[in-house]
Amino acid sequence: MIYNKDEITDHGLEYLLDLDGNRFQIEDHYFVSFKASKVPAGPGVPHGIKYALVLFDRYKTRIICYDNAHAYPEHHRIEFDHVHKNEVVFPYDFKSAGKLMEDFWSDVNNHIKRLS
């Protein structure tokens, strides 16, 4: 896919959009999956990026997921951005696509190190 250079000021955004639809094996026990697309900006998605970055175990159980598929009213915020860590959901303060990927990979690496 070709992106308009004027629309992309965050190189992390270009990288995230290029990862859309990809899945990668990590060691023998895990894989990560990426979904990312530009959408019209609005109250729930003010940055205009719909995303899901997910770490699964070999049984396809979701371990960590950064996404903005829907709101969590109990978080008392308009933005949809949140993080699933096992069964617990936390609000996520989206700064940029690059920071999103940095935070995701940091959590993935910490999880794998903790269980190694």
C-alpha positions as CSV (number, residue, x, y, z in Angstrom):
1,M,0.0,0.0,0.0
2,I,1.2,3.5,-0.8
3,Y,0.8,6.3,1.7
4,N,0.8,10.0,1.0
5,K,4.1,11.3,2.5
6,D,2.3,14.6,3.6
7,E,0.0,12.5,5.8
8,I,2.7,10.6,7.6
9,T,4.9,12.6,10.0
10,D,5.4,9.8,12.5
11,H,7.6,7.1,10.9
12,G,6.2,4.7,13.5
13,L,2.8,5.2,11.9
14,E,4.1,4.2,8.5
15,Y,5.7,1.1,10.1
16,L,2.5,0.2,12.1
17,L,0.3,0.5,8.9
18,D,2.7,-1.7,7.0
19,L,2.4,-4.4,9.7
20,D,-1.4,-4.6,9.2
21,G,-2.4,-8.2,8.7
22,N,0.9,-9.7,9.7
23,R,1.5,-12.4,12.3
24,F,5.0,-13.4,13.6
25,Q,6.1,-16.4,15.7
26,I,8.1,-15.5,18.8
27,E,10.2,-18.3,20.2
28,D,8.3,-21.6,20.3
29,H,5.5,-20.5,22.6
30,Y,4.1,-17.2,21.3
31,F,3.0,-15.2,18.3
32,V,2.0,-11.6,17.7
33,S,-0.6,-10.3,15.4
34,F,-1.1,-6.8,14.0
35,K,-4.1,-4.9,12.7
36,A,-3.9,-1.2,11.9
37,S,-5.7,1.1,9.6
38,K,-6.4,4.8,9.2
39,V,-9.9,5.8,10.0
40,P,-11.7,9.2,10.2
41,A,-10.7,10.9,13.5
42,G,-13.5,11.2,16.0
43,P,-14.1,11.3,19.8
44,G,-13.3,7.7,20.4
45,V,-10.3,7.6,18.0
46,P,-9.0,11.1,17.9
47,H,-5.7,10.1,16.3
48,G,-7.4,8.4,13.3
49,I,-5.8,5.0,13.7
50,K,-7.7,1.8,14.4
51,Y,-5.4,-0.8,15.8
52,A,-4.9,-4.1,17.6
53,L,-1.5,-5.4,18.6
54,V,-1.8,-8.8,20.3
55,L,0.5,-11.4,21.9
56,F,-1.0,-14.9,21.9
57,D,0.4,-18.1,23.4
58,R,0.7,-21.3,21.4
59,Y,-2.9,-22.2,22.4
60,K,-4.2,-18.9,20.8
61,T,-5.0,-17.5,24.3
62,R,-4.7,-13.7,24.3
63,I,-2.0,-12.6,26.7
64,I,-1.5,-8.9,25.9
65,C,-3.6,-6.8,23.6
66,Y,-3.3,-3.1,22.8
67,D,-6.4,-2.0,20.9
68,N,-9.1,0.6,20.5
69,A,-12.0,-1.5,19.2
70,H,-14.5,-0.1,21.6
71,A,-15.0,2.1,24.7
72,Y,-14.8,0.9,28.3
73,P,-17.3,3.1,30.2
74,E,-15.8,2.1,33.5
75,H,-12.6,3.9,32.5
76,H,-14.6,7.2,32.4
77,R,-12.9,8.5,29.2
78,I,-14.0,9.2,25.7
79,E,-11.0,7.6,23.9
80,F,-11.2,3.9,23.1
81,D,-7.5,3.2,23.6
82,H,-6.9,0.4,26.2
83,V,-4.7,-2.5,27.1
84,H,-5.7,-6.1,28.0
85,K,-3.2,-7.9,30.2
86,N,-4.7,-11.4,30.6
87,E,-8.2,-10.6,31.8
88,V,-7.6,-7.1,33.2
89,V,-8.2,-4.0,31.1
90,F,-6.4,-0.7,31.6
91,P,-6.8,2.6,29.9
92,Y,-4.0,3.4,27.4
93,D,-2.8,7.0,26.8
94,F,-2.0,7.0,23.0
95,K,0.8,9.4,22.2
96,S,2.0,8.1,18.8
97,A,2.2,5.0,16.7
98,G,5.8,4.7,17.5
99,K,5.2,4.9,21.3
100,L,2.3,2.4,20.9
101,M,4.7,-0.2,19.4
102,E,7.4,0.6,21.9
103,D,5.0,0.0,24.8
104,F,3.6,-3.2,23.2
105,W,7.0,-4.7,22.6
106,S,8.2,-3.7,26.1
107,D,5.2,-5.6,27.6
108,V,5.8,-8.6,25.3
109,N,9.5,-8.8,26.2
110,N,8.8,-8.4,29.9
111,H,6.2,-11.1,29.8
112,I,8.5,-13.6,28.0
113,K,11.4,-12.8,30.3
114,R,9.2,-13.3,33.4
115,L,8.2,-16.8,32.2
116,S,11.7,-17.9,30.9
